Amino acid sequence: MKRHGYLFEEITLFANLLSAAHRALRGHQKNLAGARLVFHLEPELLALQAELRDGTYQPRPYRVFEIYEPKRRMICAADLRDRVVHHALCHVIGPIFERSMIADSFACRVGKGAHAAVARAQHFARRHRYYLQCDVSQYFASIDHAVLKALLRRKLKDARALSLLDQIIDFPLPIATQPEVGLPIGNLTSQHFANLYLSELDHFVKERLRMKGYLRYMDDFVVFGADKASLRAVHAAAQEFLAENLRLQLKERATVLAPVSQGLSLLGFRVFPQLVRLKGEKWRRLQHRIRAREAAFGKGALTEADLSRSVGSMLGHVVHADTLRARQQFFYSS
């Protein structure tokens, strides 16, 4: 396996840091930290570049908050300056990781995403009788730092780049339950690390177990097969591989083995061989958000153009399911 070097200079090039700053600033230019960075952009980036190159760079503490949709999660948000570093890193190492990914891994990848995963699931459902769906228990909180660093060293050989990656991985989490385990939900680097980590399982299932009908969306994976016995064997083998190689466990309550005719619950959709339905909870949440936008428009807080763009964006998600009648009923009753 080829290991990549001479990365640190590319990561710390001013042009790469500038491009990274523009990506990190998306959606943050109007807050105080974003406005300050925009106003002092060149001197801030030159100072950051100097710190990275002379080894004095230190990440700043995370800002911790909770989100409740689609489920309760604790988010650790990196400081804007650190997000610039994350974007600069991922711009260089992301393509290296991408080359080792299987085609049927869909999370946090250009040209993939939830809708592509749902379409692929339906493709497999039309060709197999049964499916096995599994979810890794407490995935981000369970990623082992030593295992992750070993995986990175199989891909990269630039000592300074690896040192920077180690610094990000080892930076203490305010919500950590045990040392040297866990990644923060919310970091761009965490998404890349998490995808790389479970790509080991992808290759095991596809190449060692020879399962053609397989897809993964971050910590949720589905295997399709002709019979339940073969899928039970896959479940046992995957469980053993995860425990022995990645120090992960499957969430047993989330494991489903069923005929495809019953439908597969995936990413807010219910996937059948001949149709895709939007889950009721997701549709109700969407209706509530549309009503909220309409109320804001009625109070003058949104322009008609903003309302149209916002609702259009939300509907762009549900049109991937067979929702025409539901949409007609909702808007005609408004």
Phi and psi in degrees as a GROMACS rama.xvg file:
@    title "Ramachandran Plot"
@    xaxis  label "Phi"
@    yaxis  label "Psi"
@TYPE xy
-71.2762  133.373  LYS-2
-107.272  138.452  ARG-3
-99.384  135.316  HIS-4
-124.141  -173.297  GLY-5
55.1912  45.1474  TYR-6
-100.426  -31.5446  LEU-7
-62.2678  -41.5614  PHE-8
-62.2666  -39.1099  GLU-9
-67.0511  -40.2614  GLU-10
-61.4053  -40.3405  ILE-11
-96.747  8.2321  THR-12
-58.9941  141.153  LEU-13
-59.72  -39.9794  PHE-14
-61.8055  -37.6661  ALA-15
-70.5501  -39.428  ASN-16
-66.3104  -37.4981  LEU-17
-64.9356  -46.2187  LEU-18
-62.3209  -39.8454  SER-19
-63.7121  -39.0721  ALA-20
-62.6633  -42.2731  ALA-21
-63.0194  -38.1554  HIS-22
-70.5399  -40.292  ARG-23
-67.7014  -27.2511  ALA-24
-80.9718  -11.6024  LEU-25
-57.3407  121.861  ARG-26
82.1849  0.955571  GLY-27
-124.493  4.99043  HIS-28
-69.133  -21.5139  GLN-29
-92.7783  -10.9687  LYS-30
-86.3651  171.137  ASN-31
-63.1812  -45.8042  LEU-32
-64.3782  -41.6791  ALA-33
-65.5091  -44.3317  GLY-34
-62.6884  -39.0957  ALA-35
-64.4962  -42.2938  ARG-36
-66.1399  -42.2649  LEU-37
-60.8485  -43.2683  VAL-38
-67.2644  -35.9105  PHE-39
-112.996  34.463  HIS-40
-57.2534  -53.8461  LEU-41
-63.9629  -50.7605  GLU-42
-63.3969  -33.9125  PRO-43
-64.9149  -42.8587  GLU-44
-70.4237  -36.7145  LEU-45
-64.6368  -40.1318  LEU-46
-65.9972  -41.7246  ALA-47
-63.6655  -44.0371  LEU-48
-58.7789  -44.2862  GLN-49
-62.7314  -42.336  ALA-50
-63.8214  -42.8584  GLU-51
-62.2573  -43.5101  LEU-52
-76.614  -30.6255  ARG-53
-94.8208  3.38682  ASP-54
80.8445  14.9278  GLY-55
-99.6667  -0.420529  THR-56
-62.2789  133.464  TYR-57
-133.637  126.594  GLN-58
-62.8065  154.874  PRO-59
-97.3015  160.103  ARG-60
-59.4629  149.872  PRO-61
-74.0443  150.399  TYR-62
-98.0253  123.7  ARG-63
-107.056  132.489  VAL-64
-152.94  165.775  PHE-65
-106.611  145.986  GLU-66
-119.195  157.939  ILE-67
-124.16  -3.13406  TYR-68
-125.102  135.44  GLU-69
-76.0621  -13.5018  PRO-70
-149.205  167.63  LYS-71
-68.69  128.124  ARG-72
-142.359  148.252  ARG-73
-97.9962  121.554  MET-74
-105.19  133.675  ILE-75
-109.656  105.3  CYS-76
-93.5863  125.938  ALA-77
-74.3325  153.711  ALA-78
-59.2383  149.409  ASP-79
-55.7794  -40.1414  LEU-80
-61.4289  -39.9822  ARG-81
-70.6927  -32.027  ASP-82
-65.9264  -30.6474  ARG-83
-61.9583  -44.1605  VAL-84
-62.0414  -42.769  VAL-85
-61.0919  -44.5805  HIS-86
-65.2435  -40.4217  HIS-87
-62.4602  -42.0845  ALA-88
-63.3987  -50.8372  LEU-89
-68.1989  -27.7688  CYS-90
-62.8308  -30.2178  HIS-91
-92.8786  -45.4854  VAL-92
-88.0813  -20.5259  ILE-93
-55.6768  -49.1094  GLY-94
-61.2261  -29.8295  PRO-95
-67.5201  -45.2514  ILE-96
-63.8769  -39.3654  PHE-97
-58.9522  -36.3183  GLU-98
-65.4476  -20.2886  ARG-99
-100.117  0.705514  SER-100
-81.4494  146.889  MET-101
-76.886  161.28  ILE-102
-66.3943  -28.1377  ALA-103
-97.8761  30.2571  ASP-104
-106.776  124.813  SER-105
-115.865  -9.88156  PHE-106
-84.9239  137.259  ALA-107
55.0247  41.917  CYS-108
-133.863  140.731  ARG-109
-63.3885  131.761  VAL-110
82.028  3.1765  GLY-111
-111.485  -125.669  LYS-112
100.378  177.558  GLY-113
-63.3783  -42.8182  ALA-114
-67.5123  -37.5157  HIS-115
-66.4096  -36.5563  ALA-116
-65.0576  -41.6503  ALA-117
-64.687  -43.0305  VAL-118
-63.0952  -39.6572  ALA-119
-68.2351  -38.8404  ARG-120
-60.8777  -41.9222  ALA-121
-66.2772  -36.9227  GLN-122
-57.3613  -46.9564  HIS-123
-69.862  -35.8571  PHE-124
-63.3786  -27.475  ALA-125
-77.6444  -11.7374  ARG-126
-116.245  -3.78703  ARG-127
-136.2  157.992  HIS-128
-90.2781  -29.8743  ARG-129
-131.507  161.298  TYR-130
-138.021  150.955  TYR-131
-119.387  121.443  LEU-132
-115.525  130.481  GLN-133
-132.53  153.393  CYS-134
-134.139  132.688  ASP-135
-77.1113  132.623  VAL-136
-72.1681  127.197  SER-137
45.486  56.0287  GLN-138
-58.8051  -60.3585  TYR-139
-60.7967  -37.0133  PHE-140
-73.2692  -10.7108  ALA-141
-109.356  -2.24073  SER-142
-67.3413  122.635  ILE-143
-83.0698  125.863  ASP-144
-62.6423  -41.3511  HIS-145
-64.0353  -42.0472  ALA-146
-65.3084  -44.4773  VAL-147
-61.3267  -44.2991  LEU-148
-63.8154  -37.3438  LYS-149
-64.7599  -40.0622  ALA-150
-64.1076  -40.4858  LEU-151
-63.162  -37.8833  LEU-152
-74.5104  -15.4092  ARG-153
-77.226  -19.9258  ARG-154
-100.855  -35.1041  LYS-155
-123.667  149.91  LEU-156
-130.546  3.48582  LYS-157
-76.2017  112.925  ASP-158
-62.4213  -39.241  ALA-159
-72.9685  -37.8979  ARG-160
-64.9262  -42.2294  ALA-161
-65.0253  -36.9165  LEU-162
-63.0903  -40.4771  SER-163
-65.7921  -41.751  LEU-164
-63.1118  -42.5582  LEU-165
-60.3421  -38.7604  ASP-166
-62.7031  -40.538  GLN-167
-69.4252  -43.1098  ILE-168
-63.3905  -41.6554  ILE-169
-85.2073  -7.2391  ASP-170
-61.3442  128.048  PHE-171
-62.6193  137.103  PRO-172
-91.9601  136.208  LEU-173
-68.7239  -15.0602  PRO-174
-117.024  15.4548  ILE-175
-65.9387  140.546  ALA-176
-100.387  -19.2725  THR-177
-151.737  150.145  GLN-178
-70.7934  149.139  PRO-179
60.3159  27.9282  GLU-180
-141.573  136.203  VAL-181
104.369  143.705  GLY-182
-124.16  149.382  LEU-183
-74.8732  132.742  PRO-184
-74.8155  123.762  ILE-185
127.519  -20.8851  GLY-186
-84.5909  139.659  ASN-187
-61.1657  -40.6433  LEU-188
-61.7721  -36.2256  THR-189
-61.9772  -38.0789  SER-190
-62.3884  -44.9674  GLN-191
-67.0632  -43.3547  HIS-192
-61.9882  -42.9515  PHE-193
-66.4245  -38.062  ALA-194
-66.7968  -42.7533  ASN-195
-61.7325  -41.9971  LEU-196
-59.1808  -49.5123  TYR-197
-85.0208  -3.78049  LEU-198
-64.5344  -21.8906  SER-199
-61.8876  -41.648  GLU-200
-66.6415  -40.2653  LEU-201
-54.5369  -49.9374  ASP-202
-68.5389  -33.5398  HIS-203
-63.5639  -47.5409  PHE-204
-68.6814  -43.1404  VAL-205
-74.864  -40.5038  LYS-206
-99.3177  -36.1853  GLU-207
-89.9881  -43.8685  ARG-208
-87.5322  -12.0349  LEU-209
60.8697  39.9348  ARG-210
-96.1897  110.685  MET-211
-74.779  -36.1937  LYS-212
-87.7195  86.991  GLY-213
-147.685  138.853  TYR-214
-148.86  155.779  LEU-215
-137.888  138.58  ARG-216
-124.546  97.9495  TYR-217
55.0095  -109.422  MET-218
-98.9674  9.66015  ASP-219
-112.244  119.203  ASP-220
-130.099  152.465  PHE-221
-131.244  133.702  VAL-222
-119.53  133.622  VAL-223
-109.361  143.648  PHE-224
-154.378  177.11  GLY-225
-84.6596  -23.8244  ALA-226
-151.275  162.299  ASP-227
-69.7819  -33.7875  LYS-228
-61.3376  -44.6613  ALA-229
-66.8725  -34.8149  SER-230
-73.7472  -31.2708  LEU-231
-64.9142  -37.0504  ARG-232
-66.3786  -39.1068  ALA-233
-62.3177  -43.477  VAL-234
-58.9936  -46.4296  HIS-235
-63.9615  -42.3377  ALA-236
-67.4356  -41.6058  ALA-237
-66.1828  -40.285  ALA-238
-61.5206  -43.9657  GLN-239
-66.6809  -42.8056  GLU-240
-62.2123  -45.2998  PHE-241
-62.3896  -43.1093  LEU-242
-67.5585  -43.962  ALA-243
-79.479  -34.0338  GLU-244
-103.349  -31.3419  ASN-245
-120.601  -2.30662  LEU-246
56.6969  44.7684  ARG-247
-122.604  158.174  LEU-248
-126.087  149.603  GLN-249
-84.3279  148.106  LEU-250
-83.7384  101.617  LYS-251
-61.4185  -36.3159  GLU-252
-67.443  -20.3365  ARG-253
-94.8722  -3.422  ALA-254
-76.5044  129.504  THR-255
-129.243  130.526  VAL-256
-125.852  113.074  LEU-257
-156.255  164.654  ALA-258
-68.6319  146.302  PRO-259
-64.8424  -21.6254  VAL-260
-65.6128  -20.2737  SER-261
-81.3745  -12.6083  GLN-262
91.1584  143.618  GLY-263
-111.356  124.925  LEU-264
-84.2053  114.425  SER-265
-146.126  117.954  LEU-266
56.3411  39.0208  LEU-267
87.4763  2.15974  GLY-268
-118.414  160.043  PHE-269
-114.101  113.235  ARG-270
-100.838  120.837  VAL-271
-114.715  163.863  PHE-272
-58.4441  -33.4706  PRO-273
-113.125  -3.52757  GLN-274
-158.224  163.271  LEU-275
-126.407  125.643  VAL-276
-109.665  148.69  ARG-277
-84.9665  133.099  LEU-278
-65.0499  142.766  LYS-279
-56.0612  -42.5396  GLY-280
-61.967  -40.0606  GLU-281
-67.5653  -39.5643  LYS-282
-66.052  -40.5204  TRP-283
-64.7746  -40.0532  ARG-284
-65.2252  -38.6052  ARG-285
-65.8472  -43.6952  LEU-286
-59.229  -41.5601  GLN-287
-61.9609  -41.5045  HIS-288
-66.9055  -38.3696  ARG-289
-65.4849  -43.4627  ILE-290
-60.1092  -38.8197  ARG-291
-64.597  -39.9495  ALA-292
-66.0932  -40.8529  ARG-293
-63.4284  -38.982  GLU-294
-65.2075  -40.1574  ALA-295
-64.2903  -38.2596  ALA-296
-64.6172  -41.4869  PHE-297
-63.202  -27.9499  GLY-298
-90.5208  -0.175348  LYS-299
83.9653  8.57356  GLY-300
-81.2305  -17.4242  ALA-301
-128.67  142.56  LEU-302
-80.8088  165.809  THR-303
-61.1093  -38.8955  GLU-304
-64.4305  -41.9611  ALA-305
-64.592  -40.941  ASP-306
-62.1871  -44.9601  LEU-307
-62.0187  -43.8434  SER-308
-65.0312  -42.7233  ARG-309
-64.9177  -48.8123  SER-310
-67.2137  -38.9571  VAL-311
-60.8552  -39.078  GLY-312
-64.5853  -42.8781  SER-313
-65.6622  -41.2199  MET-314
-70.7428  -24.1032  LEU-315
-60.3032  -22.6545  GLY-316
-81.2306  -45.5432  HIS-317
-76.2212  -18.7372  VAL-318
-68.9819  -10.3998  VAL-319
-78.0378  -5.94535  HIS-320
-112.406  168.521  ALA-321
-81.7929  80.7727  ASP-322
-121.149  13.7621  THR-323
-57.1196  -49.2491  LEU-324
-63.4109  -41.5914  ARG-325
-63.4774  -40.4464  ALA-326
-66.7858  -41.4213  ARG-327
-62.25  -44.4656  GLN-328
-63.2838  -39.6136  GLN-329
-66.4508  -48.2681  PHE-330
-77.5663  -31.6681  PHE-331
-71.4  -25.2522  TYR-332
-88.2478  -6.37005  SER-333
